[in-house]
Amino acid sequence: MVVPFILLLISLAGAVASVLVWGPVPSLPLLFALACAVGALILLVLAPRKGRRDYIVVDGSNVMYWDAETPKLETVGHVVKALETRGLVPVIWFDANVGYLVSDRYMGVERLARALTVPSRQVFIAPKGTPADPLLLNGAAVLKARVVTNDRFRDWVADHPQVQQPGFLVPGQVVRGTVRLDLGA
């Protein structure tokens, strides 16, 4: 929040200095300063109001089977909404074949994000032929986040020992649209 505010002040000062030096006729420095001011203002408006964001990684390829063991994006959507209600920011990972499991074709990040009603920057798809598991575990480590899944990641314990830490993996289920998560305290 401080950086956009400082950028806004600097760009407005640049705009004033540009007018004083070159006059009121639009000049390249003036236009640049005004563009910076608008950008900084947008950053101020869109900046998160909380200082810290609590991320949680969602194993979308696992969670989509939580309701009646049938792959459905709606199931992931219910879990995402439940997490958001708790003030968490979900980052959702899928295997490349997600579209073929819930639809009749490949689904990219944009289409998945629209279906889940989250920003596309919160949705990731593993490249074809690459399992999402190690990618989402790396992402969770970077974000210092827990993982919502019923998977135990036994194949990845050697590279990701955090999967054995109590509370790191958040199990759950969805029954007729009702989400049950074991988030702990």
DODO-414447 format. One line per field, with one value per residue: residue in one letter; x, y, z of N, C-alpha, C, O, CB in turn; residue number from 1. Coordinates in pm, whole numbers. Glycine has a CB too. Example, Ala and Ser with C-alpha at 12.3 -4.5 7.8 and 13.67 -1.06 7.14 Angstrom:
REM DODO-414447
resn = A / S
n.X = 1319 / 1285
n.Y = -569 / -225
n.Z = 780 / 708
ca.X = 1230 / 1367
ca.Y = -450 / -106
ca.Z = 780 / 714
c.X = 1320 / 1290
c.Y = -330 / 3
c.Z = 780 / 787
o.X = 1424 / 1341
o.Y = -332 / 114
o.Z = 846 / 804
cb.X = 1131 / 1408
cb.Y = -447 / -60
cb.Z = 905 / 572
resi = 1 / 2
//
This chain:
REM DODO-414447
resn = M / V / V / P / F / I / L / L / L / I / S / L / A / G / A / V / A / S / V / L / V / W / G / P / V / P / S / L / P / L / L / F / A / L / A / C / A / V / G / A / L / I / L / L / V / L / A / P / R / K / G / R / R / D / Y / I / V / V / D / G / S / N / V / M / Y / W / D / A / E / T / P / K / L / E / T / V / G / H / V / V / K / A / L / E / T / R / G / L / V / P / V / I / W / F / D / A / N / V / G / Y / L / V / S / D / R / Y / M / G / V / E / R / L / A / R / A / L / T / V / P / S / R / Q / V / F / I / A / P / K / G / T / P / A / D / P / L / L / L / N / G / A / A / V / L / K / A / R / V / V / T / N / D / R / F / R / D / W / V / A / D / H / P / Q / V / Q / Q / P / G / F / L / V / P / G / Q / V / V / R / G / T / V / R / L / D / L / G / A
n.X = 83 / 204 / 399 / 252 / 132 / 352 / 455 / 242 / 256 / 514 / 477 / 276 / 414 / 605 / 440 / 353 / 601 / 668 / 474 / 547 / 805 / 781 / 545 / 182 / 126 / 73 / 328 / 576 / 706 / 509 / 281 / 378 / 419 / 155 / 41 / 176 / 72 / -200 / -171 / -60 / -272 / -465 / -338 / -349 / -624 / -686 / -523 / -475 / -660 / -583 / -281 / -144 / -177 / -353 / -279 / -399 / -343 / -514 / -577 / -701 / -749 / -784 / -983 / -1205 / -1330 / -1459 / -1737 / -1953 / -1766 / -1737 / -1601 / -1628 / -1640 / -1796 / -1782 / -1522 / -1557 / -1739 / -1573 / -1374 / -1526 / -1598 / -1348 / -1276 / -1473 / -1375 / -1173 / -946 / -717 / -757 / -542 / -551 / -472 / -449 / -435 / -333 / -535 / -784 / -1000 / -1097 / -1200 / -1412 / -1550 / -1579 / -1344 / -1012 / -944 / -847 / -663 / -808 / -1075 / -1126 / -1093 / -1305 / -1520 / -1488 / -1517 / -1299 / -1003 / -790 / -522 / -510 / -535 / -388 / -246 / -98 / 163 / 105 / 159 / 300 / 281 / 61 / 107 / 388 / 430 / 225 / 292 / 543 / 456 / 298 / 498 / 644 / 449 / 410 / 195 / -88 / -225 / -521 / -662 / -728 / -533 / -231 / 20 / 230 / 423 / 583 / 707 / 984 / 1097 / 937 / 904 / 732 / 474 / 424 / 395 / 187 / -129 / -54 / -159 / -490 / -767 / -1092 / -1445 / -1727 / -2065 / -2361 / -2332 / -2253 / -1972 / -1711 / -1436 / -1120 / -975 / -850 / -743
n.Y = -118 / 119 / 159 / 205 / 448 / 618 / 612 / 737 / 997 / 1078 / 1068 / 1258 / 1484 / 1490 / 1548 / 1807 / 1941 / 1906 / 2063 / 2314 / 2347 / 2295 / 2415 / 2441 / 2292 / 1972 / 1745 / 1490 / 1410 / 1501 / 1355 / 1098 / 1116 / 1157 / 918 / 741 / 830 / 760 / 482 / 429 / 510 / 321 / 95 / 158 / 147 / -117 / -263 / -513 / -495 / -607 / -658 / -898 / -1191 / -1491 / -1772 / -2075 / -2386 / -2567 / -2891 / -2939 / -3149 / -3362 / -3279 / -3242 / -3486 / -3525 / -3524 / -3772 / -3921 / -3849 / -3669 / -3324 / -2981 / -2813 / -2911 / -2844 / -2571 / -2529 / -2589 / -2395 / -2160 / -2204 / -2187 / -1923 / -1791 / -1830 / -1650 / -1717 / -1737 / -1915 / -2114 / -2286 / -2600 / -2808 / -3119 / -3166 / -3293 / -3216 / -3086 / -3282 / -3458 / -3329 / -3214 / -3202 / -3146 / -2994 / -2770 / -2448 / -2220 / -1974 / -2046 / -2233 / -2070 / -1889 / -2068 / -2136 / -1898 / -1731 / -1522 / -1555 / -1571 / -1729 / -1989 / -2286 / -2506 / -2813 / -2889 / -3090 / -3433 / -3400 / -3451 / -3280 / -3284 / -3253 / -2990 / -2841 / -2887 / -2765 / -2502 / -2462 / -2465 / -2234 / -2037 / -2076 / -2227 / -2438 / -2752 / -2841 / -3144 / -3496 / -3663 / -3833 / -3799 / -3987 / -4066 / -3848 / -3780 / -3794 / -3574 / -3374 / -3338 / -3202 / -3289 / -3474 / -3338 / -3259 / -3122 / -2994 / -3110 / -3078 / -3249 / -3338 / -3330 / -3327 / -3318 / -3337 / -3063 / -2948 / -2846 / -3002 / -2948 / -3024 / -2807 / -2760 / -2574
n.Z = 0 / 66 / -133 / -385 / -309 / -268 / -529 / -659 / -546 / -637 / -917 / -951 / -862 / -1064 / -1280 / -1215 / -1212 / -1480 / -1609 / -1508 / -1619 / -1902 / -1967 / -2008 / -2234 / -2362 / -2306 / -2362 / -2115 / -1934 / -2008 / -1954 / -1676 / -1591 / -1676 / -1508 / -1266 / -1291 / -1308 / -1055 / -895 / -967 / -866 / -595 / -550 / -618 / -451 / -202 / 100 / 338 / 518 / 514 / 327 / 345 / 200 / 51 / -88 / -333 / -427 / -704 / -885 / -719 / -536 / -704 / -712 / -474 / -422 / -435 / -571 / -837 / -1103 / -1081 / -1156 / -1008 / -751 / -676 / -688 / -475 / -258 / -290 / -244 / 24 / 145 / 84 / 230 / 479 / 483 / 342 / 65 / -211 / -413 / -697 / -830 / -1118 / -1299 / -1642 / -1783 / -1690 / -1823 / -1998 / -1819 / -1696 / -1896 / -2253 / -2374 / -2384 / -2120 / -2055 / -1839 / -1819 / -1877 / -1675 / -1450 / -1486 / -1457 / -1191 / -1070 / -989 / -991 / -1277 / -1213 / -994 / -1067 / -1183 / -1424 / -1471 / -1702 / -1997 / -1951 / -1720 / -1378 / -1154 / -883 / -769 / -851 / -730 / -465 / -452 / -501 / -273 / -80 / -148 / -104 / 159 / 247 / 330 / 205 / 46 / 21 / -27 / -84 / 0 / -94 / -112 / -300 / -317 / -83 / -23 / -161 / -66 / 234 / 402 / 370 / 560 / 793 / 1066 / 997 / 762 / 528 / 432 / 480 / 344 / 248 / 26 / 54 / -104 / -179 / 60 / 231 / 402 / 589 / 732 / 883 / 1120 / 1411
ca.X = 0 / 292 / 467 / 168 / 111 / 475 / 457 / 143 / 312 / 626 / 427 / 207 / 520 / 662 / 345 / 360 / 731 / 662 / 396 / 626 / 920 / 742 / 419 / 64 / 112 / 109 / 460 / 600 / 723 / 383 / 196 / 436 / 391 / 12 / 18 / 224 / -24 / -318 / -131 / -47 / -406 / -527 / -276 / -404 / -763 / -692 / -436 / -550 / -672 / -511 / -137 / -97 / -278 / -340 / -303 / -414 / -335 / -621 / -548 / -826 / -767 / -831 / -1106 / -1321 / -1392 / -1508 / -1882 / -1998 / -1654 / -1756 / -1529 / -1712 / -1583 / -1883 / -1730 / -1407 / -1614 / -1794 / -1459 / -1313 / -1612 / -1586 / -1217 / -1284 / -1556 / -1288 / -1070 / -829 / -705 / -724 / -463 / -601 / -389 / -512 / -361 / -366 / -653 / -905 / -1109 / -1153 / -1271 / -1535 / -1607 / -1543 / -1223 / -914 / -986 / -734 / -671 / -916 / -1206 / -1139 / -1110 / -1444 / -1610 / -1471 / -1534 / -1179 / -912 / -709 / -390 / -520 / -556 / -271 / -261 / 31 / 183 / 71 / 263 / 363 / 181 / 47 / 146 / 510 / 417 / 143 / 368 / 641 / 381 / 260 / 619 / 674 / 346 / 398 / 52 / -130 / -283 / -651 / -659 / -734 / -413 / -125 / 142 / 334 / 530 / 658 / 754 / 1129 / 1125 / 848 / 875 / 627 / 346 / 407 / 372 / 46 / -200 / -14 / -262 / -624 / -864 / -1230 / -1543 / -1844 / -2184 / -2475 / -2301 / -2203 / -1828 / -1654 / -1290 / -1052 / -877 / -789 / -775
ca.Y = 0 / 236 / 178 / 277 / 584 / 692 / 625 / 839 / 1128 / 1109 / 1096 / 1388 / 1586 / 1496 / 1617 / 1950 / 1991 / 1910 / 2181 / 2433 / 2358 / 2298 / 2486 / 2355 / 2214 / 1832 / 1701 / 1349 / 1388 / 1522 / 1239 / 985 / 1136 / 1134 / 773 / 681 / 866 / 676 / 346 / 424 / 520 / 190 / 5 / 192 / 101 / -263 / -327 / -580 / -414 / -672 / -657 / -1034 / -1277 / -1631 / -1858 / -2218 / -2452 / -2666 / -2996 / -2945 / -3280 / -3451 / -3225 / -3254 / -3618 / -3534 / -3542 / -3895 / -3975 / -3813 / -3542 / -3209 / -2851 / -2754 / -2955 / -2756 / -2438 / -2527 / -2586 / -2262 / -2063 / -2229 / -2134 / -1776 / -1749 / -1832 / -1548 / -1774 / -1714 / -2044 / -2127 / -2416 / -2671 / -2920 / -3193 / -3117 / -3360 / -3175 / -3056 / -3406 / -3527 / -3257 / -3158 / -3286 / -3093 / -2928 / -2644 / -2367 / -2146 / -1874 / -2113 / -2290 / -1958 / -1842 / -2169 / -2134 / -1756 / -1678 / -1463 / -1656 / -1582 / -1826 / -2122 / -2339 / -2637 / -2876 / -2919 / -3226 / -3531 / -3369 / -3452 / -3153 / -3299 / -3184 / -2847 / -2778 / -2893 / -2655 / -2379 / -2449 / -2430 / -2094 / -1954 / -2114 / -2258 / -2577 / -2809 / -2905 / -3267 / -3623 / -3736 / -3837 / -3766 / -4083 / -4070 / -3722 / -3754 / -3771 / -3438 / -3279 / -3397 / -3126 / -3358 / -3555 / -3251 / -3251 / -3001 / -2944 / -3158 / -3051 / -3339 / -3292 / -3395 / -3247 / -3402 / -3259 / -2922 / -2905 / -2870 / -3033 / -2941 / -3037 / -2699 / -2748 / -2453
ca.Z = 0 / 73 / -262 / -481 / -261 / -299 / -675 / -693 / -510 / -727 / -1052 / -948 / -855 / -1198 / -1367 / -1180 / -1260 / -1625 / -1646 / -1475 / -1709 / -2043 / -1986 / -2005 / -2357 / -2333 / -2347 / -2333 / -1971 / -1866 / -2036 / -1881 / -1534 / -1570 / -1690 / -1382 / -1161 / -1309 / -1270 / -909 / -839 / -987 / -768 / -463 / -542 / -627 / -353 / -96 / 221 / 447 / 498 / 489 / 264 / 384 / 85 / 70 / -218 / -351 / -525 / -779 / -947 / -614 / -479 / -794 / -690 / -336 / -413 / -502 / -650 / -978 / -1123 / -1111 / -1120 / -906 / -622 / -648 / -663 / -339 / -165 / -304 / -174 / 168 / 187 / 76 / 343 / 598 / 467 / 275 / -79 / -271 / -535 / -740 / -927 / -1188 / -1402 / -1776 / -1838 / -1618 / -1917 / -2053 / -1712 / -1658 / -2018 / -2367 / -2439 / -2300 / -2058 / -2014 / -1713 / -1823 / -1871 / -1540 / -1357 / -1501 / -1399 / -1045 / -1032 / -924 / -1089 / -1346 / -1150 / -885 / -1125 / -1252 / -1487 / -1498 / -1844 / -2040 / -1921 / -1592 / -1271 / -1081 / -742 / -726 / -878 / -626 / -340 / -460 / -485 / -132 / -5 / -176 / -42 / 301 / 256 / 345 / 83 / 60 / -58 / 45 / -127 / 101 / -166 / -72 / -400 / -316 / 53 / -21 / -206 / 4 / 366 / 472 / 360 / 680 / 908 / 1102 / 956 / 630 / 436 / 484 / 418 / 347 / 162 / -10 / 50 / -154 / -178 / 191 / 240 / 534 / 582 / 860 / 886 / 1252 / 1490
c.X = 87 / 356 / 377 / 145 / 232 / 486 / 358 / 197 / 424 / 574 / 350 / 307 / 585 / 570 / 348 / 490 / 731 / 585 / 475 / 740 / 875 / 612 / 303 / 44 / 155 / 245 / 477 / 624 / 592 / 290 / 245 / 403 / 243 / -23 / 64 / 126 / -148 / -287 / -120 / -183 / -480 / -470 / -330 / -545 / -770 / -608 / -520 / -550 / -600 / -362 / -85 / -211 / -250 / -380 / -324 / -419 / -443 / -578 / -678 / -854 / -811 / -969 / -1226 / -1391 / -1459 / -1658 / -1921 / -1893 / -1671 / -1687 / -1622 / -1640 / -1666 / -1834 / -1611 / -1457 / -1671 / -1681 / -1392 / -1395 / -1602 / -1454 / -1217 / -1366 / -1475 / -1171 / -942 / -833 / -664 / -643 / -487 / -512 / -468 / -409 / -412 / -496 / -785 / -1024 / -1176 / -1231 / -1405 / -1609 / -1568 / -1417 / -1129 / -972 / -861 / -762 / -790 / -1053 / -1230 / -1165 / -1253 / -1542 / -1604 / -1494 / -1421 / -1093 / -823 / -571 / -391 / -537 / -432 / -302 / -122 / 43 / 148 / 189 / 335 / 257 / 179 / 102 / 275 / 503 / 336 / 214 / 477 / 572 / 341 / 381 / 654 / 576 / 335 / 251 / 30 / -195 / -414 / -655 / -687 / -617 / -310 / 12 / 259 / 451 / 622 / 717 / 903 / 1164 / 1046 / 810 / 765 / 492 / 320 / 385 / 224 / -14 / -163 / -116 / -398 / -723 / -1005 / -1320 / -1653 / -1960 / -2303 / -2451 / -2250 / -2056 / -1790 / -1504 / -1233 / -938 / -807 / -830 / -772
c.Y = 125 / 264 / 248 / 422 / 671 / 715 / 733 / 978 / 1170 / 1145 / 1227 / 1502 / 1602 / 1570 / 1767 / 2010 / 2003 / 2033 / 2309 / 2455 / 2377 / 2374 / 2389 / 2272 / 2071 / 1796 / 1555 / 1327 / 1404 / 1401 / 1115 / 996 / 1111 / 986 / 701 / 709 / 779 / 532 / 331 / 430 / 387 / 91 / 32 / 136 / -52 / -335 / -395 / -495 / -476 / -668 / -794 / -1114 / -1421 / -1719 / -2002 / -2281 / -2561 / -2764 / -3022 / -3081 / -3385 / -3407 / -3245 / -3389 / -3629 / -3555 / -3661 / -3953 / -3956 / -3679 / -3429 / -3081 / -2784 / -2790 / -2869 / -2616 / -2426 / -2515 / -2449 / -2158 / -2080 / -2173 / -1982 / -1721 / -1743 / -1733 / -1598 / -1744 / -1847 / -2029 / -2270 / -2474 / -2788 / -2992 / -3146 / -3176 / -3317 / -3150 / -3180 / -3484 / -3460 / -3200 / -3250 / -3240 / -3032 / -2798 / -2571 / -2294 / -2050 / -1939 / -2174 / -2179 / -1903 / -1940 / -2168 / -1996 / -1706 / -1611 / -1571 / -1672 / -1682 / -1969 / -2162 / -2477 / -2691 / -2901 / -3065 / -3319 / -3507 / -3373 / -3319 / -3163 / -3228 / -3034 / -2778 / -2782 / -2786 / -2521 / -2355 / -2409 / -2282 / -2002 / -1975 / -2145 / -2407 / -2623 / -2880 / -3024 / -3386 / -3713 / -3730 / -3807 / -3859 / -4088 / -3949 / -3689 / -3723 / -3628 / -3332 / -3336 / -3325 / -3197 / -3445 / -3470 / -3245 / -3116 / -2946 / -2985 / -3141 / -3143 / -3282 / -3376 / -3297 / -3344 / -3314 / -3108 / -2867 / -2945 / -2897 / -3039 / -2954 / -2934 / -2686 / -2619 / -2328
c.Z = 0 / -62 / -364 / -439 / -292 / -449 / -721 / -663 / -605 / -866 / -1057 / -940 / -993 / -1295 / -1341 / -1232 / -1412 / -1674 / -1620 / -1574 / -1854 / -2069 / -1991 / -2131 / -2326 / -2390 / -2307 / -2183 / -1893 / -1886 / -1960 / -1732 / -1503 / -1582 / -1563 / -1269 / -1171 / -1268 / -1120 / -841 / -852 / -886 / -628 / -446 / -538 / -524 / -246 / 30 / 339 / 415 / 459 / 426 / 304 / 267 / 131 / -69 / -223 / -460 / -602 / -840 / -846 / -564 / -571 / -781 / -553 / -323 / -499 / -596 / -800 / -1000 / -1166 / -1068 / -1011 / -767 / -582 / -615 / -523 / -236 / -170 / -228 / -23 / 222 / 188 / 192 / 472 / 586 / 400 / 126 / -143 / -400 / -582 / -850 / -986 / -1274 / -1537 / -1830 / -1774 / -1712 / -1971 / -1947 / -1678 / -1779 / -2132 / -2437 / -2336 / -2245 / -2010 / -1883 / -1712 / -1806 / -1732 / -1438 / -1364 / -1435 / -1247 / -985 / -942 / -1031 / -1151 / -1284 / -1034 / -936 / -1204 / -1307 / -1515 / -1648 / -1875 / -2012 / -1790 / -1484 / -1197 / -939 / -703 / -750 / -770 / -491 / -337 / -439 / -341 / -47 / -24 / -104 / 109 / 333 / 279 / 215 / 116 / -35 / 32 / 5 / -14 / 38 / -129 / -171 / -392 / -179 / 56 / -60 / -129 / 141 / 443 / 466 / 483 / 806 / 939 / 1060 / 820 / 524 / 503 / 413 / 425 / 259 / 130 / -24 / 15 / -138 / -46 / 206 / 384 / 518 / 722 / 865 / 1021 / 1319 / 1408
o.X = 50 / 367 / 423 / 138 / 217 / 523 / 388 / 184 / 428 / 621 / 358 / 288 / 616 / 617 / 346 / 489 / 786 / 626 / 472 / 769 / 926 / 574 / 322 / -46 / 262 / 272 / 399 / 567 / 567 / 229 / 165 / 363 / 210 / -106 / -4 / 100 / -198 / -367 / -166 / -206 / -549 / -545 / -355 / -579 / -850 / -620 / -622 / -450 / -560 / -322 / 8 / -326 / -136 / -498 / -274 / -492 / -459 / -547 / -753 / -969 / -868 / -1060 / -1338 / -1501 / -1511 / -1702 / -1922 / -1926 / -1623 / -1710 / -1686 / -1585 / -1613 / -1843 / -1602 / -1406 / -1654 / -1692 / -1356 / -1338 / -1599 / -1449 / -1166 / -1334 / -1503 / -1081 / -841 / -940 / -548 / -671 / -448 / -482 / -543 / -309 / -522 / -560 / -888 / -1136 / -1298 / -1316 / -1500 / -1718 / -1527 / -1384 / -1162 / -1041 / -781 / -870 / -864 / -1136 / -1341 / -1250 / -1314 / -1635 / -1704 / -1492 / -1443 / -1109 / -784 / -509 / -285 / -552 / -377 / -375 / -39 / -56 / 161 / 303 / 423 / 154 / 282 / 139 / 272 / 565 / 372 / 198 / 502 / 624 / 349 / 369 / 689 / 617 / 263 / 194 / 117 / -218 / -418 / -652 / -670 / -605 / -304 / 110 / 373 / 565 / 729 / 771 / 946 / 1251 / 1084 / 696 / 711 / 404 / 206 / 360 / 142 / 44 / -234 / -155 / -419 / -758 / -1033 / -1279 / -1671 / -1956 / -2343 / -2538 / -2208 / -2021 / -1830 / -1451 / -1289 / -821 / -712 / -934 / -796
o.Y = 226 / 380 / 343 / 511 / 785 / 824 / 810 / 1068 / 1285 / 1241 / 1300 / 1606 / 1713 / 1645 / 1846 / 2119 / 2099 / 2098 / 2402 / 2569 / 2466 / 2393 / 2268 / 2188 / 2049 / 1816 / 1502 / 1233 / 1331 / 1353 / 1038 / 898 / 1050 / 935 / 608 / 622 / 730 / 469 / 231 / 362 / 344 / 12 / -62 / 85 / -109 / -457 / -342 / -430 / -405 / -675 / -805 / -1104 / -1467 / -1737 / -2044 / -2233 / -2637 / -2723 / -3114 / -3124 / -3487 / -3489 / -3263 / -3405 / -3736 / -3603 / -3652 / -4027 / -4037 / -3585 / -3435 / -3074 / -2707 / -2709 / -2826 / -2551 / -2322 / -2439 / -2393 / -2077 / -1981 / -2118 / -1919 / -1615 / -1663 / -1733 / -1528 / -1727 / -1887 / -1944 / -2365 / -2408 / -2857 / -2933 / -3091 / -3115 / -3378 / -3190 / -3183 / -3565 / -3528 / -3144 / -3364 / -3288 / -3020 / -2725 / -2626 / -2305 / -2045 / -1890 / -2167 / -2194 / -1874 / -1898 / -2196 / -1979 / -1648 / -1641 / -1666 / -1777 / -1715 / -2062 / -2084 / -2555 / -2623 / -2932 / -3152 / -3287 / -3585 / -3307 / -3255 / -3061 / -3147 / -2957 / -2670 / -2691 / -2725 / -2435 / -2242 / -2329 / -2213 / -1899 / -1904 / -2097 / -2489 / -2542 / -2968 / -3006 / -3378 / -3825 / -3631 / -3792 / -3814 / -4111 / -3948 / -3580 / -3634 / -3567 / -3215 / -3377 / -3380 / -3169 / -3485 / -3524 / -3227 / -3010 / -2860 / -2904 / -3185 / -3118 / -3189 / -3479 / -3196 / -3439 / -3228 / -3034 / -2751 / -3063 / -2825 / -3122 / -2902 / -2969 / -2608 / -2561 / -2219
o.Z = -59 / -102 / -427 / -524 / -336 / -493 / -811 / -746 / -649 / -927 / -1156 / -1004 / -1034 / -1381 / -1436 / -1290 / -1467 / -1770 / -1701 / -1610 / -1922 / -2185 / -1981 / -2135 / -2270 / -2509 / -2226 / -2127 / -1798 / -1791 / -1909 / -1669 / -1402 / -1507 / -1518 / -1186 / -1069 / -1200 / -1063 / -741 / -759 / -828 / -552 / -339 / -463 / -510 / -203 / 62 / 432 / 299 / 378 / 468 / 297 / 238 / 235 / -156 / -127 / -572 / -571 / -847 / -884 / -552 / -523 / -833 / -520 / -219 / -622 / -689 / -879 / -925 / -1271 / -958 / -931 / -674 / -467 / -524 / -459 / -140 / -66 / -155 / 51 / 332 / 280 / 247 / 561 / 670 / 401 / 67 / -132 / -484 / -513 / -949 / -917 / -1316 / -1547 / -1916 / -1802 / -1682 / -1988 / -1979 / -1637 / -1765 / -2109 / -2545 / -2218 / -2316 / -1935 / -1826 / -1613 / -1729 / -1679 / -1350 / -1261 / -1366 / -1181 / -863 / -836 / -1149 / -1084 / -1300 / -980 / -856 / -1282 / -1245 / -1575 / -1714 / -1788 / -2044 / -1752 / -1495 / -1179 / -881 / -610 / -676 / -724 / -410 / -233 / -367 / -291 / 45 / 71 / -50 / 178 / 431 / 252 / 124 / 202 / -157 / 154 / 54 / 59 / 111 / -116 / -130 / -454 / -161 / 130 / 2 / -127 / 160 / 539 / 547 / 508 / 913 / 849 / 1086 / 768 / 440 / 616 / 298 / 501 / 204 / 200 / -101 / 93 / -91 / -39 / 195 / 476 / 445 / 818 / 853 / 1033 / 1290 / 1460
cb.X = -94 / 401 / 513 / 34 / 81 / 600 / 424 / 12 / 363 / 724 / 338 / 109 / 627 / 689 / 203 / 349 / 846 / 598 / 262 / 682 / 1009 / 730 / 423 / -56 / 198 / 3 / 573 / 720 / 827 / 315 / 192 / 589 / 430 / -69 / 92 / 365 / -62 / -366 / 2 / 42 / -486 / -503 / -123 / -405 / -844 / -650 / -340 / -491 / -818 / -561 / -67 / -47 / -277 / -426 / -185 / -543 / -192 / -758 / -495 / -824 / -639 / -730 / -1089 / -1276 / -1287 / -1471 / -1958 / -2125 / -1638 / -1909 / -1419 / -1850 / -1574 / -2028 / -1690 / -1308 / -1721 / -1878 / -1356 / -1303 / -1759 / -1595 / -1106 / -1345 / -1676 / -1234 / -1035 / -822 / -601 / -851 / -306 / -746 / -258 / -630 / -376 / -252 / -638 / -877 / -1057 / -1042 / -1184 / -1502 / -1557 / -1656 / -1260 / -784 / -1086 / -698 / -542 / -911 / -1215 / -1011 / -1008 / -1480 / -1573 / -1332 / -1668 / -1098 / -826 / -694 / -344 / -636 / -682 / -148 / -347 / 46 / 328 / 32 / 362 / 433 / 209 / -99 / 160 / 631 / 352 / 7 / 430 / 714 / 257 / 200 / 737 / 669 / 212 / 451 / -20 / -228 / -184 / -768 / -524 / -868 / -354 / -122 / 181 / 273 / 470 / 568 / 725 / 1200 / 1095 / 720 / 1000 / 615 / 342 / 528 / 428 / 29 / -178 / 126 / -238 / -664 / -860 / -1237 / -1600 / -1821 / -2206 / -2603 / -2419 / -2289 / -1748 / -1711 / -1244 / -997 / -944 / -637 / -679
cb.Y = 0 / 214 / 43 / 206 / 584 / 617 / 490 / 814 / 1125 / 989 / 982 / 1395 / 1548 / 1356 / 1563 / 1970 / 1898 / 1783 / 2184 / 2421 / 2233 / 2159 / 2571 / 2439 / 2274 / 1738 / 1790 / 1298 / 1484 / 1651 / 1211 / 979 / 1278 / 1216 / 718 / 737 / 1015 / 681 / 310 / 539 / 633 / 139 / 22 / 344 / 154 / -306 / -224 / -719 / -392 / -819 / -610 / -1102 / -1261 / -1662 / -1851 / -2253 / -2512 / -2598 / -3129 / -2842 / -3324 / -3454 / -3076 / -3234 / -3727 / -3410 / -3413 / -3868 / -4122 / -3805 / -3561 / -3221 / -2761 / -2800 / -3103 / -2752 / -2409 / -2654 / -2698 / -2223 / -2080 / -2381 / -2186 / -1732 / -1845 / -1973 / -1492 / -1926 / -1600 / -2121 / -2096 / -2404 / -2722 / -2872 / -3350 / -3147 / -3508 / -3050 / -2974 / -3493 / -3532 / -3145 / -3010 / -3289 / -2989 / -2899 / -2668 / -2268 / -2069 / -1797 / -2222 / -2368 / -1846 / -1825 / -2308 / -2182 / -1737 / -1791 / -1353 / -1620 / -1445 / -1790 / -2125 / -2344 / -2628 / -3009 / -2889 / -3230 / -3534 / -3229 / -3567 / -3111 / -3445 / -3242 / -2825 / -2848 / -3032 / -2657 / -2381 / -2581 / -2519 / -2067 / -1982 / -1999 / -2214 / -2593 / -2907 / -2804 / -3283 / -3694 / -3675 / -3974 / -3622 / -4221 / -4079 / -3609 / -3875 / -3869 / -3426 / -3250 / -3399 / -2986 / -3445 / -3643 / -3109 / -3272 / -2897 / -2997 / -3307 / -2899 / -3476 / -3149 / -3524 / -3165 / -3477 / -3299 / -2847 / -2966 / -2749 / -3168 / -2809 / -3182 / -2568 / -2756 / -2439
cb.Z = 120 / 179 / -316 / -497 / -110 / -247 / -742 / -616 / -367 / -736 / -1100 / -829 / -748 / -1250 / -1346 / -1028 / -1214 / -1679 / -1568 / -1334 / -1698 / -2094 / -2114 / -1982 / -2474 / -2390 / -2283 / -2413 / -1916 / -1917 / -2187 / -1902 / -1491 / -1670 / -1813 / -1345 / -1172 / -1456 / -1334 / -859 / -909 / -1132 / -768 / -443 / -661 / -763 / -290 / -67 / 255 / 466 / 624 / 620 / 108 / 509 / -14 / 156 / -244 / -386 / -454 / -887 / -1015 / -497 / -448 / -938 / -704 / -264 / -458 / -580 / -620 / -1016 / -1228 / -1039 / -1243 / -925 / -628 / -769 / -765 / -312 / -199 / -454 / -218 / 198 / 95 / -58 / 360 / 620 / 599 / 299 / -112 / -299 / -511 / -789 / -861 / -1275 / -1385 / -1871 / -1823 / -1537 / -2031 / -2110 / -1587 / -1562 / -2043 / -2467 / -2545 / -2379 / -1939 / -2122 / -1690 / -1954 / -1979 / -1502 / -1388 / -1650 / -1452 / -1009 / -960 / -850 / -1023 / -1493 / -1100 / -795 / -1217 / -1158 / -1619 / -1418 / -1886 / -2191 / -2032 / -1596 / -1172 / -1077 / -711 / -798 / -1015 / -616 / -321 / -597 / -572 / -80 / -49 / -328 / -105 / 393 / 129 / 465 / 15 / 31 / -131 / 19 / -260 / 170 / -139 / -58 / -539 / -360 / 143 / -116 / -353 / -81 / 449 / 412 / 233 / 699 / 881 / 1254 / 1056 / 591 / 396 / 465 / 484 / 304 / 228 / -143 / 185 / -79 / -217 / 305 / 184 / 593 / 517 / 881 / 852 / 1242 / 1605
resi = 1 / 2 / 3 / 4 / 5 / 6 / 7 / 8 / 9 / 10 / 11 / 12 / 13 / 14 / 15 / 16 / 17 / 18 / 19 / 20 / 21 / 22 / 23 / 24 / 25 / 26 / 27 / 28 / 29 / 30 / 31 / 32 / 33 / 34 / 35 / 36 / 37 / 38 / 39 / 40 / 41 / 42 / 43 / 44 / 45 / 46 / 47 / 48 / 49 / 50 / 51 / 52 / 53 / 54 / 55 / 56 / 57 / 58 / 59 / 60 / 61 / 62 / 63 / 64 / 65 / 66 / 67 / 68 / 69 / 70 / 71 / 72 / 73 / 74 / 75 / 76 / 77 / 78 / 79 / 80 / 81 / 82 / 83 / 84 / 85 / 86 / 87 / 88 / 89 / 90 / 91 / 92 / 93 / 94 / 95 / 96 / 97 / 98 / 99 / 100 / 101 / 102 / 103 / 104 / 105 / 106 / 107 / 108 / 109 / 110 / 111 / 112 / 113 / 114 / 115 / 116 / 117 / 118 / 119 / 120 / 121 / 122 / 123 / 124 / 125 / 126 / 127 / 128 / 129 / 130 / 131 / 132 / 133 / 134 / 135 / 136 / 137 / 138 / 139 / 140 / 141 / 142 / 143 / 144 / 145 / 146 / 147 / 148 / 149 / 150 / 151 / 152 / 153 / 154 / 155 / 156 / 157 / 158 / 159 / 160 / 161 / 162 / 163 / 164 / 165 / 166 / 167 / 168 / 169 / 170 / 171 / 172 / 173 / 174 / 175 / 176 / 177 / 178 / 179 / 180 / 181 / 182 / 183 / 184 / 185
//
